[in-house]
């Protein structure tokens, strides 16, 4: 944007008439660097406040497009999906920073694996590395909060809620090519080990990352459903795709934002979920 255009836009942003601002805001298609440059030039509180809002909108639109593109491309990497969601809170978060940390955890697990290991023994090796060697743990002292859902926060604090820990567990397993998948359970994600068809019904056992990777059978899933007063659905027992796992995480974040009174974040997450589901319906 040249100086004349930026000066004109800054002048409009200073206009106290909110109707005028809304009219130009709805017509603006600006990238984040341009808006941040304008923010540095602004010397008026109204303009600064409105630019803050525009920057947030631009970042959200960028996230929305990136997440739907990830989904259209097959949602192949769960870490990329979890990272994209984390950028809603940390816009400058580097993918390589998150991915390299998960890769390092996966390498530590790989060093513990042997060709003749059973699935249960393999899960035991993952659990030793994640929960003993690296000290990941369930955050049982606090009510669920957004901070212990986002993958970067859980990696940093080494504590998280169900879905936050599940994202790390899934990421490590998938980097190792292991048949571990999420379950379509509300109010906290559990995992499954499924042989052969990745999204078939051939589940060997279930895994609870919130309980140090404890192995569960169908009775354990039924107990979880009853404990949380969740109406029974057959699909709860079947492995789900990465896209569904990310959708479950978004739905849980939506609930937490409402519970903690973060209404603007809840509205954004609700819009993100709607676009995500619309994209899924078109597949």
C-alpha positions as a printed Julia matrix, in Angstrom:
283×3 Matrix{Float64}:
   0.0     0.0    0.0
   1.45    3.39  -1.02
   1.63    6.37   1.34
  -1.41    8.17  -0.13
  -3.6     5.1    0.28
  -2.32    4.39   3.79
  -2.91    8.02   4.81
  -6.43    7.85   3.4
  -7.16    4.62   5.24
  -5.76    5.95   8.51
  -7.97    9.03   8.12
 -11.04    6.85   7.67
 -10.05    4.74  10.67
 -10.05    7.87  12.81
 -13.61    8.72  11.8
 -15.71    8.62  15.0
 -18.74    7.46  13.0
 -18.88    3.72  13.62
 -21.1     3.24  10.55
 -18.37    4.66   8.32
 -15.79    2.38   9.87
 -17.99   -0.71   9.44
 -18.58    0.2    5.81
 -14.87    0.33   5.03
 -14.01   -2.59   7.31
 -16.37   -4.89   5.4
 -14.74   -3.89   2.1
 -11.13   -4.22   3.27
  -9.14   -7.26   2.2
  -5.76   -6.57   3.76
  -3.03   -8.92   4.85
  -1.63   -8.93   8.36
   1.75   -7.27   7.49
  -0.05   -4.34   5.84
  -2.33   -3.87   8.83
   0.57   -4.13  11.27
   2.44   -1.5    9.28
  -0.59    0.79   9.48
  -0.81    0.12  13.23
   2.77    1.35  13.64
   1.87    4.56  11.78
  -1.33    5.24  13.7
  -1.27    7.9   16.41
  -4.95    7.94  17.31
  -6.6     5.7   19.93
  -9.68    5.05  17.81
  -7.57    4.08  14.8
  -5.32    1.87  16.93
  -8.3     0.1   18.48
  -9.9    -0.5   15.09
  -6.64   -1.71  13.59
  -6.29   -4.16  16.47
  -9.72   -5.51  15.54
  -8.85   -5.68  11.83
  -5.6    -7.51  12.56
  -7.48  -10.07  14.62
 -10.0   -10.5   11.78
  -7.25  -10.9    9.19
  -5.45  -13.47  11.32
  -8.68  -15.39  11.88
  -9.49  -15.38   8.15
  -5.98  -16.66   7.42
  -6.4   -19.45   9.99
  -9.82  -20.37   8.62
  -8.45  -20.72   5.08
  -5.38  -22.67   6.23
  -7.43  -25.1    8.32
  -9.95  -25.81   5.56
  -7.07  -26.23   3.09
  -5.45  -28.73   5.49
  -8.73  -30.6    5.56
  -9.17  -30.57   1.76
  -5.66  -31.92   1.34
  -6.53  -34.99   3.37
  -5.72  -33.87   6.93
  -2.65  -36.09   6.75
  -0.61  -34.58   9.6
  -2.35  -34.27  12.96
   0.46  -32.04  14.22
  -0.17  -29.51  11.46
  -3.86  -29.4   12.38
  -3.09  -28.97  16.09
  -0.49  -26.3   15.29
  -2.95  -24.35  13.14
  -5.43  -24.28  16.03
  -2.68  -23.11  18.39
  -1.97  -20.14  16.11
  -5.41  -18.83  17.04
  -3.8   -17.94  20.39
  -0.15  -17.61  19.29
  -0.16  -16.16  15.74
   3.65  -16.23  15.46
   4.01  -19.83  16.6
   6.4   -21.68  14.3
   5.26  -25.02  12.89
   8.82  -26.29  12.83
   9.16  -25.55  16.55
   6.19  -27.78  17.37
   6.97  -30.4   14.73
  10.62  -30.72  15.77
   9.63  -31.23  19.4
   7.21  -34.0   18.45
   9.85  -35.53  16.17
  12.32  -35.55  19.06
   9.8   -37.36  21.26
   9.12  -39.83  18.46
  12.85  -40.5   18.06
  13.14  -41.27  21.78
  10.26  -43.75  21.45
  11.8   -45.3   18.31
  14.97  -46.06  20.25
  12.85  -48.15  22.64
  11.1   -50.18  19.94
  11.94  -53.64  18.59
  10.5   -55.54  15.64
   9.1   -58.33  17.8
   7.13  -56.06  20.14
   3.4   -56.61  20.55
   1.04  -53.62  20.28
   0.72  -53.53  24.07
   4.49  -53.52  24.49
   4.78  -50.74  21.94
   2.26  -48.63  23.86
   4.18  -49.34  27.07
   7.32  -47.96  25.37
   5.47  -44.81  24.28
   4.15  -44.35  27.79
   7.59  -44.7   29.37
   9.05  -42.05  27.07
   6.2   -39.53  27.26
   5.05  -39.85  30.86
   8.18  -41.03  32.68
  11.22  -39.8   30.78
   9.73  -36.5   29.57
   7.29  -35.99  32.45
   4.08  -35.28  30.53
   1.14  -35.52  32.9
  -2.54  -34.86  33.26
  -3.5   -31.51  34.76
  -5.85  -32.78  37.46
  -5.6   -29.78  39.78
  -7.36  -27.26  37.54
 -10.62  -27.27  35.69
 -10.08  -27.72  31.92
  -8.7   -24.5   30.43
  -7.79  -23.54  26.86
  -4.15  -23.29  27.93
  -3.93  -27.03  28.58
  -5.55  -27.9   25.25
  -3.18  -26.21  22.8
  -0.28  -28.4   21.74
   2.44  -25.77  22.24
   1.28  -24.99  25.78
   1.15  -28.68  26.74
   4.63  -29.26  25.32
   5.92  -26.24  27.27
   4.27  -26.88  30.66
   4.31  -30.7   30.29
   0.76  -30.9   31.6
  -2.54  -30.91  29.82
  -6.15  -31.95  29.6
  -7.35  -34.99  27.66
  -7.37  -33.59  24.15
  -4.13  -31.67  24.63
  -2.28  -34.82  25.69
  -4.03  -36.86  23.0
  -2.73  -34.54  20.24
   0.86  -35.15  21.36
   0.3   -38.9   21.69
  -1.27  -39.04  18.22
   1.51  -36.96  16.71
   4.24  -39.19  18.12
   2.44  -42.39  17.07
   1.78  -41.14  13.56
   5.4   -40.07  13.05
   6.34  -43.65  13.9
   3.75  -45.05  11.5
   1.78  -46.71  14.29
  -1.97  -47.38  13.86
  -3.15  -45.05  16.62
  -6.27  -42.94  16.0
  -8.62  -40.67  17.89
 -12.12  -41.59  18.99
 -15.17  -39.47  18.29
 -15.94  -38.93  21.96
 -17.23  -35.62  23.33
 -15.71  -34.04  26.45
 -12.19  -35.39  26.07
 -10.37  -37.52  23.56
  -9.43  -41.17  23.97
  -7.38  -43.12  21.41
  -7.53  -46.5   19.72
  -5.02  -48.98  18.3
  -6.58  -50.38  15.13
  -4.94  -52.92  12.84
  -5.24  -53.18   9.06
  -7.87  -50.71   7.82
  -7.03  -47.37   9.43
 -10.65  -46.26   9.7
 -12.27  -49.65   9.91
 -13.64  -51.36  12.99
 -10.67  -53.6   13.72
  -9.8   -52.07  17.1
  -7.35  -54.05  19.23
  -7.64  -51.85  22.34
  -8.09  -48.26  23.49
  -5.62  -45.83  25.08
  -6.23  -43.13  27.7
  -3.5   -40.42  27.44
  -5.01  -38.69  30.48
  -4.18  -41.73  32.58
  -0.53  -42.19  31.54
  -1.53  -44.08  28.39
  -3.49  -46.78  30.2
  -4.83  -49.5   27.91
  -8.62  -49.95  27.96
 -11.07  -52.44  26.5
 -14.65  -51.8   25.38
 -15.84  -52.0   28.98
 -13.46  -49.14  29.82
 -15.01  -46.97  27.1
 -18.49  -47.83  28.34
 -17.47  -46.79  31.87
 -16.12  -43.5   30.51
 -19.4   -42.85  28.69
 -21.47  -43.6   31.8
 -19.19  -41.54  34.06
 -19.64  -38.47  31.86
 -23.37  -39.06  31.22
 -22.8   -39.26  27.47
 -25.62  -40.83  25.42
 -24.37  -44.04  23.81
 -23.4   -43.89  20.13
 -21.86  -46.87  18.25
 -19.33  -44.63  16.48
 -17.7   -43.83  19.83
 -15.89  -47.18  19.58
 -14.51  -46.75  16.06
 -11.27  -45.01  14.99
 -11.73  -41.54  13.5
  -9.78  -39.47  11.0
  -7.39  -36.65  11.82
 -10.01  -34.18  10.62
 -12.54  -35.54  13.12
  -9.92  -35.45  15.9
  -9.3   -31.76  15.22
 -13.03  -31.09  15.07
 -13.43  -32.75  18.48
 -10.67  -30.51  19.84
 -12.38  -27.42  18.43
 -15.72  -28.43  19.95
 -14.07  -28.89  23.33
 -12.38  -25.49  23.04
 -15.75  -23.93  22.15
 -17.26  -25.36  25.32
 -14.35  -24.14  27.43
 -14.5   -20.63  25.98
 -18.2   -20.45  26.87
 -17.54  -21.87  30.35
 -14.76  -19.37  31.08
 -16.7   -16.38  29.72
 -14.45  -15.77  26.71
 -17.39  -15.01  24.43
 -15.44  -13.43  21.57
 -13.15  -16.47  21.41
 -16.21  -18.72  21.56
 -17.8   -16.87  18.64
 -14.63  -17.21  16.58
 -14.31  -20.91  17.38
 -17.97  -21.46  16.54
 -17.45  -19.81  13.15
 -14.32  -21.89  12.57
 -16.19  -25.11  13.38
 -19.01  -24.16  11.01
 -16.61  -23.58   8.1
 -14.75  -26.78   8.95
 -17.96  -28.82   8.96
 -19.14  -27.24   5.71
 -15.86  -28.25   4.11
 -16.26  -31.79   5.44
 -19.83  -32.01   4.07
 -18.54  -31.16   0.59
 -16.01  -33.99   0.61
